[in-house]
Amino acid sequence: MPAFTDKAVAEAFASFPDRLRPRLLEIRRMIFDVAAATPGVGRIEEALRWSQPSYLTPETGSGSTIRLGLVNADPNSCAMFVHCQSGLAGTFKELYGNTFKIGGNRSLVLNIDQPMPESELRHCIGLALTHHLRKKAGRRK
C-alpha cells in the first residue's frame, strides 16, 4: 500500500475510530490496487475533500471522486462515497443491492461486523474510477 504523501489525509485516517480504521485502510489499498490494474485510470491522487480522504484521477479524468468516511447513524459502519449526481450508487444497488447497503444516491455502506465482499467492492471501485470513460463510451457498467 502506498505511504501517505498528504499529511492531512494521514491525520484523517488517524482520527477514525480504532474499530473502523482497518476496514477503511483496506478499502484505500483496494483503490490503489484497482487503479493500477485498470487501463485508462492512471495515477491516483489522494487528498482531503469535504474533510474525507478522497481519491481522484487527475491525469486521465477517467473517474468520479471516491471518498472514504464514517456513517454518522451507525458506529459499526463505514462508507465509500461517490458523487451524488453520478448515478454510481444506483448502479451499485442494481448490481449488488443484496450484497451492500446503499446510502441513498451517494454511498456504499460496509458494516465492519460482516465479511467484506472484496470482489464486489473491487468492481464498484473500478466502476467509479472509470465512470467518465464509460460515460464517454455510452456504457453504464
Secondary structure, 3 states (H helix, E strand, C coil): CCCCCCHHHHHHHHHCCCCCHHHHHHHHHHHHHHHHHCCCCCCCEEEEECCEEEEECCCCCCCCCEEEEECCCCCCEEEEECCCCCCHHHHHHHHHCCCCEEECCCEEEEECCCCCCHHHHHHHHHHHHCHHHHHHHCCCC
